[in-house]
Amino acid sequence: MIERCIEIAFQAPTGSNARGIGACWTTDHLLYEPDAARILGIPDTITQVALLPVAYFTGADFKPAQRLPARERTHWNGWGVRRTLG
């Protein structure tokens, strides 16, 4: 069941963009799960998996955020170990 929730949470932002709505998948709130449950009125019987903040987009277009290249922040079989190509 958790896998299905994660799949939906991952795909929801893409679908919302086509409707002029910005969304993102975040799990940072899970560090404060009891507080989030209290604020949002989530019952104790519900397992939180992700939080999807959404809002109408007011800019001209969607574009990728500036990010470090994945190879600069990806570790292979241990922290600080980089994959060598070739």
N, C-alpha and C positions, 0 to 999 in steps of 0.2 A: 504494500500500500504506500509506503514512504517513497518508493521509486516512482510511482505514478504521480504523486504530489510534486516531486522534484521535476519530473518531465514537464508537467503543466506550468510550474513556476518558471521554468527555463524558457518555454515557448510564449508565454503570455506577453512579455514586452514586445516581441516582434509583431504579434497580431494587433496590439494596441497602436503601434506606430502608424499603421495603415488607416487608422481612424482619427489621427491627429492627437493621440494621447501618448504622453511619455510615461514610461514605466521602467522599473529596474528590479532585479532580484537581489535581495539582501538577506543575510543571515546574522548581521552584526547584533541585531536586537536579542538574539538567543543568549548572549552574555548576560542579559537582564530579563530573561524569560518570565520570571514571576512578576516583575514590574510591568512588562508589556501585557501580560494576561490581565492584570488588575486594571490598567488604563483602558484597554480595549474590550474589557468584559468577556474575555475568553475563559470558559469553564475549565476547571482542573482536569477534566476528563479528556481534554483535547490536547494533542501533541502538536506543538508549533514546529513547522519545518522551514518556512520562509516568510518574509514580509515583502509585499509588492506595493511600494508607494506608486501612485498614479496621479497624473495631473494633465490637464489640457495643455498642449504645447503651443506657445505663443511666438516662437521664432520662425525663421524662414524655411529651415530644413533640418533634418536630422543628419548628423555626421558622426563618424567615430571620434571618440576622445583620444587625445594624445596619450600614448602609452609607451613604456619601455618595450623593446623587442623581447619576445618570449624567451629567447635564448639567454638573455641577461638576467632572467629571474627564475629560470627553470633549473632544478637540480636533479641529477640522475644517480640513483642508488646511494645517496648520501648528501648531506648538506655541503654546498660549495663545490660539488663535483659537476663539471660541465660535460656535455656530450661533444665528442670530437667527431667531425664529419670527414669522410674520405679515407 
